[in-house]
Amino acid sequence: MVTDPISDLLVRLRNGFRRHHDVVTMPASKLKHEVLRVLQAEGFIQGIESATEDGHPVLKVQLRYVSEGQPMITGMQRVSKPGRRVYVGTREIPRVRNGIGMAILSTSKGIMTDQASRKAGLGGEVLCAVW
């Protein structure tokens, strides 16, 4: 059992990009699926597919590369951790790399990017930063 599913997701994506894999497989959860949905909507990954392997639900993530095998995601950081949760209001939402990257927040209206959260006037838990 994994104690921090978001960190597990980020590590699997990072390892997949480093090894130049096309598809990364991980155990499924609703939270992981929503974070991946946001990453896909922002163009960081190509696609998500739900499947079943050995009777367990899994997510198959198609990684996206730019020219010459460069990964689309150059860096990821887990902000809110199980030992130290980070909650922010609308005015304290972080800007990742001066707007080049994005923060993913868990708000009362669901998982969304920092820009969408600012536009909706919602704060929440800062899950991770991606650039």
DRENDO-1510 file (C-alpha; in Angstrom, 1 decimal, always signed):
<recs>
REC; n; res; u; v; w
REC; 1; MET; +0.0; +0.0; +0.0 .
REC; 2; VAL; +1.2; +3.5; -0.9 .
REC; 3; THR; +0.9; +6.1; +1.8 .
REC; 4; ASP; +1.1; +9.1; -0.6 .
REC; 5; PRO; -0.5; +8.4; -4.0 .
REC; 6; ILE; +0.3; +11.8; -5.5 .
REC; 7; SER; +4.0; +11.4; -4.8 .
REC; 8; ASP; +3.8; +7.9; -6.3 .
REC; 9; LEU; +2.1; +9.3; -9.4 .
REC; 10; LEU; +4.8; +12.0; -9.8 .
REC; 11; VAL; +7.7; +9.5; -9.3 .
REC; 12; ARG; +6.2; +7.1; -11.9 .
REC; 13; LEU; +5.8; +9.9; -14.4 .
REC; 14; ARG; +9.4; +11.2; -13.8 .
REC; 15; ASN; +10.9; +7.7; -14.1 .
REC; 16; GLY; +8.9; +7.1; -17.3 .
REC; 17; PHE; +10.2; +10.3; -18.8 .
REC; 18; ARG; +13.8; +9.6; -17.8 .
REC; 19; ARG; +13.6; +6.1; -19.4 .
REC; 20; HIS; +11.9; +7.5; -22.5 .
REC; 21; HIS; +8.8; +5.2; -22.1 .
REC; 22; ASP; +5.8; +5.8; -24.2 .
REC; 23; VAL; +3.3; +4.5; -21.6 .
REC; 24; VAL; +3.5; +4.3; -17.8 .
REC; 25; THR; +1.1; +2.1; -15.8 .
REC; 26; MET; +0.1; +2.8; -12.2 .
REC; 27; PRO; -2.7; +1.7; -9.8 .
REC; 28; ALA; -5.9; +3.6; -10.3 .
REC; 29; SER; -7.6; +6.1; -8.0 .
REC; 30; LYS; -10.1; +8.9; -8.5 .
REC; 31; LEU; -7.6; +11.5; -7.3 .
REC; 32; LYS; -4.8; +10.3; -9.6 .
REC; 33; HIS; -7.3; +10.2; -12.6 .
REC; 34; GLU; -8.3; +13.8; -11.9 .
REC; 35; VAL; -4.7; +15.1; -11.6 .
REC; 36; LEU; -3.9; +13.3; -14.9 .
REC; 37; ARG; -7.0; +14.8; -16.5 .
REC; 38; VAL; -5.7; +18.3; -15.6 .
REC; 39; LEU; -2.2; +17.4; -16.9 .
REC; 40; GLN; -3.8; +16.2; -20.2 .
REC; 41; ALA; -6.0; +19.3; -20.5 .
REC; 42; GLU; -2.9; +21.5; -20.1 .
REC; 43; GLY; -0.9; +19.5; -22.7 .
REC; 44; PHE; +1.7; +17.9; -20.4 .
REC; 45; ILE; +0.7; +14.3; -21.3 .
REC; 46; GLN; -1.0; +12.8; -24.3 .
REC; 47; GLY; -3.7; +10.6; -22.9 .
REC; 48; ILE; -5.1; +8.5; -20.1 .
REC; 49; GLU; -6.7; +5.0; -20.3 .
REC; 50; SER; -8.4; +3.1; -17.6 .
REC; 51; ALA; -7.8; -0.7; -17.7 .
REC; 52; THR; -7.7; -3.8; -15.6 .
REC; 53; GLU; -4.7; -5.9; -15.0 .
REC; 54; ASP; -4.9; -9.1; -12.8 .
REC; 55; GLY; -8.3; -8.0; -11.5 .
REC; 56; HIS; -7.0; -4.6; -10.3 .
REC; 57; PRO; -7.8; -1.2; -11.9 .
REC; 58; VAL; -4.9; +0.6; -13.4 .
REC; 59; LEU; -4.3; +3.8; -15.3 .
REC; 60; LYS; -2.2; +3.8; -18.5 .
REC; 61; VAL; -0.7; +7.2; -19.2 .
REC; 62; GLN; +0.7; +8.1; -22.6 .
REC; 63; LEU; +3.7; +10.4; -22.1 .
REC; 64; ARG; +4.3; +13.4; -24.4 .
REC; 65; TYR; +7.6; +14.4; -25.8 .
REC; 66; VAL; +8.7; +17.4; -27.8 .
REC; 67; SER; +11.4; +17.5; -30.4 .
REC; 68; GLU; +14.4; +15.1; -30.1 .
REC; 69; GLY; +12.9; +13.1; -27.2 .
REC; 70; GLN; +12.8; +16.0; -24.7 .
REC; 71; PRO; +10.0; +15.3; -22.2 .
REC; 72; MET; +7.2; +17.8; -22.0 .
REC; 73; ILE; +7.4; +17.9; -18.2 .
REC; 74; THR; +10.9; +19.1; -17.2 .
REC; 75; GLY; +10.2; +19.2; -13.4 .
REC; 76; MET; +7.7; +18.2; -10.8 .
REC; 77; GLN; +7.5; +19.0; -7.1 .
REC; 78; ARG; +5.1; +17.7; -4.4 .
REC; 79; VAL; +4.0; +20.7; -2.3 .
REC; 80; SER; +1.4; +19.4; +0.2 .
REC; 81; LYS; +2.6; +16.2; +1.8 .
REC; 82; PRO; +0.9; +13.8; +4.3 .
REC; 83; GLY; +3.1; +15.1; +7.1 .
REC; 84; ARG; +2.6; +18.8; +6.2 .
REC; 85; ARG; -0.5; +19.9; +4.3 .
REC; 86; VAL; -0.3; +23.2; +2.5 .
REC; 87; TYR; -3.6; +25.2; +2.2 .
REC; 88; VAL; -3.8; +28.6; +0.5 .
REC; 89; GLY; -6.4; +31.2; +0.0 .
REC; 90; THR; -7.2; +32.8; -3.4 .
REC; 91; ARG; -4.5; +35.5; -2.9 .
REC; 92; GLU; -1.7; +33.1; -1.8 .
REC; 93; ILE; -2.0; +30.7; -4.7 .
REC; 94; PRO; +1.7; +30.2; -5.9 .
REC; 95; ARG; +2.9; +31.2; -9.4 .
REC; 96; VAL; +5.2; +28.4; -10.6 .
REC; 97; ARG; +8.2; +29.6; -12.5 .
REC; 98; ASN; +6.5; +33.0; -13.2 .
REC; 99; GLY; +3.6; +31.4; -15.0 .
REC; 100; ILE; +5.6; +29.0; -17.2 .
REC; 101; GLY; +4.6; +26.1; -14.9 .
REC; 102; MET; +1.4; +25.4; -13.1 .
REC; 103; ALA; +0.3; +24.4; -9.6 .
REC; 104; ILE; -2.5; +21.8; -9.2 .
REC; 105; LEU; -4.9; +22.5; -6.4 .
REC; 106; SER; -7.6; +20.5; -4.7 .
REC; 107; THR; -10.5; +22.9; -4.2 .
REC; 108; SER; -14.1; +22.5; -3.1 .
REC; 109; LYS; -15.1; +22.4; -6.8 .
REC; 110; GLY; -12.6; +19.7; -7.7 .
REC; 111; ILE; -9.0; +19.4; -8.9 .
REC; 112; MET; -7.9; +22.4; -11.0 .
REC; 113; THR; -4.9; +24.5; -12.1 .
REC; 114; ASP; -3.7; +27.6; -10.3 .
REC; 115; GLN; -5.1; +29.8; -13.0 .
REC; 116; ALA; -8.6; +28.2; -13.0 .
REC; 117; SER; -8.6; +28.5; -9.2 .
REC; 118; ARG; -7.7; +32.2; -9.2 .
REC; 119; LYS; -10.4; +32.8; -11.9 .
REC; 120; ALA; -13.0; +30.9; -9.8 .
REC; 121; GLY; -11.9; +32.7; -6.6 .
REC; 122; LEU; -11.2; +29.5; -4.8 .
REC; 123; GLY; -8.4; +28.5; -2.5 .
REC; 124; GLY; -7.5; +24.9; -1.4 .
REC; 125; GLU; -4.8; +22.4; -0.9 .
REC; 126; VAL; -1.7; +22.8; -3.2 .
REC; 127; LEU; -1.1; +19.2; -4.4 .
REC; 128; CYS; +1.9; +19.7; -6.7 .
REC; 129; ALA; +3.8; +22.0; -9.1 .
REC; 130; VAL; +4.6; +21.0; -12.7 .
REC; 131; TRP; +6.8; +22.8; -15.2 .
</recs>
